Amino acid sequence: MTKAVFTTKVDPTYDDTPDEKYHFPRTYLRQVEAALSDWIVYYEPRRANGDELSRGGRQAYFATARISSIVPDTTWADHFYALVEPGTYLEFEHSVPFREASGTYESRLSKADGSTNKGAFGRAVRNMADDEYDAILTAGFSHTLGLTPRERPAGLAREEIPLGFGEAQAHYEATPRRIVEQLVSRPFRERAFATGVKSAYVDTCAMTGLRILNGGGRSEVQAAHIRPVMDDGPDAISNGVALSATVHWMFDRGLLSIDDNYDILTASDRVPDTALRLLSPDRKLLLPSRPELRPALKYLDYHRRNVFKG
């Protein structure tokens, strides 16, 4: 087993659903087989789609997952799917650029003179060493691990380093193996998910427009799963929405929901007028600036069919 990087575009040419499966041609079968049962990171290139003139991608690593199996694509010869083990997909609290001041995280991407090895960089699947994977994880979860404050847009205070979360203490030592082991623990995943969702919505309740920060930069807003974890909902930002505590409670109990146009739905005769006055006057959901972080329609549909009482 070995770690790997899977490249996927914002608007992929292949049938990728990062929290479920990765679609690839036989060209990369050997590299994907080497990563079977191990962890991978997803990388988003500069090109947002298959058009060579396309731009808009982050050029950054954005999530990790563990690969459980490889199955052939029955509709496209010489193509396969790498299936993600349920409950392992987790997006970084912030994307990690492939090149930092000290160089690239993947040693094979840098030439001796410091320039980028374009031949290696052009491969959609690349195997990587454990220490390179661990370094990306440390950067992607730096706040969750208690290593750095959480940055916010200009004009907003940073969120202080969290204390009291498991091993994220003042004397925390970020040894790589301990980081990897926490990827499947609920406390770690919940904090990482919450940090990612809050950042995507700039710590603002998507239904009320309220943003309240305390003196340490902690926000009042909470991260709500749209499809609950107990019902196989993933820890993907597109399966989350930032909500104030009262609104979160109503959303989880089916008194509020969201339609495919991101209009806020209310359960008839179940929500008191005092609560309705909390919602945005136009009853439109506030959305992250990046489309791929917005609530996915498949999760909204699940919430309406299985949770909403309207």
N, C-alpha and C positions, 0 to 999 in steps of 0.2 A: 504494500500500500504506500501511496505517496500523495501529497497534496497537489492541487491543480488550480489553475485559473481558467474559468469559463467566460468567454466574451459574449455579451448579448447587447443588442442595440435597443434604444428606446422604442423603435418600431421595427422589430426583428424581421429579417427575411425568413428565418426558420420559425418553426412552431414552438417557440420558447414560452414557458410559463415558469419563471424562476423559482417560485415557491413550490412547484410541483414537478417540473420536468425541463430537461435541456435537450434540444434537438441538434443533431450533428451528423456530418457525412462520415463515411468509412475512413477518410483521410486521418481522422483524429481518434479512431477506435482504440489504438494501442495506448495513447495517453489517457483516455478516459478509463480504460480497464485498469491502468496503474493506480487510479484514484478510487476505484471501487471500494466501498465501505469506509472511505476516509473523507476528510473535509475538503471542500473547495471554496474559493472565493469567486464572486461574480465581478466582472469588469465591464464598465460601459465606455465604449470608445468615443472619439470625437464625432464620428458619423452617426446620426440618429437613425438612419435606415440604409438600404442598399445602394442608394444613389451616391456616387463618388463625390459629388459636390455638396452632399448633405453635411450640415453642422448642427450643433445643439447638444451633443453628448457631453458628459462631464469629464471624460478622460480620467476616470477614477474607479476604485474598487468600492462596492456599495453594499454587499451582503455576503453571508456565508451560509453553507448548508452541508449536509452529509449525503453522499450518494449511496443508495441502497441496492440498485440493480440497473442493468442495461438490457433493453429490449429492442428488437428490430422494429422499424417503421414498416407496417404492412402495406402502406400505400405508396411508398417512395423507395425504390430499390437503392441498396447500399447506403441507407440512412438509418439512424438509431435514436433512441431516447435514453438519456441518463435520468433515472427516476430519483427524486429527492425523498429521503426518509422523512415520513410525517413527523412534525414537531421539531425539526432541526433547522429549518430556514429562519434566519434572523438577519435583519438589515442593520447596518452600522448606524450608530447615532448620528454620524455625519460621514459623508463620502471621503475617501482617502485618495488623494492624487497619486498617480503612478510614480511621479517624481517629486521628491522633497528636496530641501536644500542639500542634504547629505548624499543625494543620488537616487537611484531607483530602488524599489523594494525587491524587485526580481533582478538578481545579479546578471542573468543572461541578457537583460535588456540594455546593458551598458557596455560600451566598448572601452578599451584601455584609455582612450583619450577623453572619456566622459560623455561622448555623444551616444545617441540612442542606436541600438542595433535594430534597424528597421526590419530585417529579415525575421528575427525572433519575435519582434513586436507584432508582426503581421499575422502570426499564428493565432487562431481563435481559441485553441486549447493549448495550455502550456503547463507542464509539470513544474513544481517548485519545491524547494527545501522546506523542512519544518520550521526553521528559524525565520525564513522569509514570511511564511504564513503567519507565524506568531507575531512578528513585527507589525504586519498589517492589522491583525486583530487588536493589538495594543493601541494602535493609532485610532482605529475605528470605534473602540469602546473606551476611550481614555477617561471620559467623565464617569461612565458607569463603573469603571474600575477604581474610581477615587484618585485618579492621577492628575487631572486638570480641571479647572473650572469649565463650565459650558458657555461657549461663546454665543452671543446674540448679535443681531444687526446693530449697526451704529445707533447710539442713542439709548440703548437698553443695557442695563447692568448685566454683567456675567453672573451665572448661577454658581455659587460657591461649591467647592469640592464636597461631595456627600460624605458624611461620617456615619458610622454605625451600621453599614451594610456589609454583613458577612466579613470578608477579608479586606474590604475596601476601607481600611482604617488608616490612621496617620502613619503607621509603621508598615503599611502594605508593601510587600515586595512582589513586583509584577513578574514572577517566574512564568515562562511560557506555558508549561504543562498545566499549571493551575488555571490559567485563563481558558485553555481548551476544555478542561473538565467542567467548567462552569457553563458552557454553552447549552447544556441540556437541563440545567437547574432552573426551576420556575422563578425563584427570586431574582436571579441574574437576568433572565429573559424578560421578566416583567419590567425591571428597571430600564433595561436597554430599549425595550419597546416604548415605554413611556417617554424616555428622553428623545427618541426619534420622532414620535408623534408630536410632542410639544414643540420641538424645533421646526417641524414642517408647518405647523400652524402658528408659529411665532408666539407661542404661549397664550393664544387667544381662543376663547370658546367659540366653536364654529356655529353655534346656534344662537348665542346671545350677543356676541361681539365683545364680551368683557375680557379684559386682560388685567389681572391683579398680581403684582409681584411684592414679596416682602423685602425686608431689609437685606437679607442674604441672597436676594435674587431668585428665591424659590417662587414658582408660580402656583396660583390657586387652581389652575386648570388641570384636568386629569385626562389620561389616555383611555378611551373606551374601545374595546374590541367590537366590531360590527357583527361578525360571526364569532360567537364565544369560543374560547379555547376548549371548553368542555364538549363542544360540538364540532371539534376538529378545525376550528378557526386558526389560521396561522398568525405568527407574530410579524406580519408584514404591515408596513405603514399604510398600504392601500386597504388593509382590513382594520384600520383604526380611524378615530376621529377625536379631536380635542374638545372636551366638554367640561363645563363647570360642574361641581359636585351634584347639585340638585338636578340639573339636566341629565347628567350621567345616570343618576338613579332612575329617572323616568325613561330614559332610552333603554336601559337594561331590562326594564319591566314592561316594555312594549307600549308605553304611553306615547312615545314619540318614535318616528322613523323618518326615512329619507327616500324620495322617489328617484327615478333615473335621471331627472333633470336637476337634481340636488335641491328640490323644494322640501321644506320641513313638513312632515305629516303629523297630525295629532289624532289620537284616538277619540272618537266622538263621545261627548258627555263624560269623559273620564279625567280630563285635565282641567283643573279649576282656573278661573279667569286670572287669579293672582299669579299662577304659574305661566299662563299664556303670555302675560305682559312682559315676562323675562325674555321672550324670543325676539329675534330681529323683526322689525315691522314688516319687511317684505317677505318674511318666512323663507328666505334663501340661505343655503348653507355657505358659510365662508370657506374658501378652498385654498389649499397650498398652491404656490405659484407654479410648481412643476407638475404637469399632468399625471405623470406616473405615480405620484404620491397621493393623488386624490382617491376617495373611496371607489373601489372597483365595483362595477355593476353587479357582478356575481355575488358579492357579499351583501350588498344592499338588498338584492332580491331575496337572499336567504333570510335576512332580518325581517323583511316585510311578511314573508310566508310563514316563518316559524316563531317570531318573537312579537311582532306588532299586533296590537289588539284593536286596530282600527277596522 
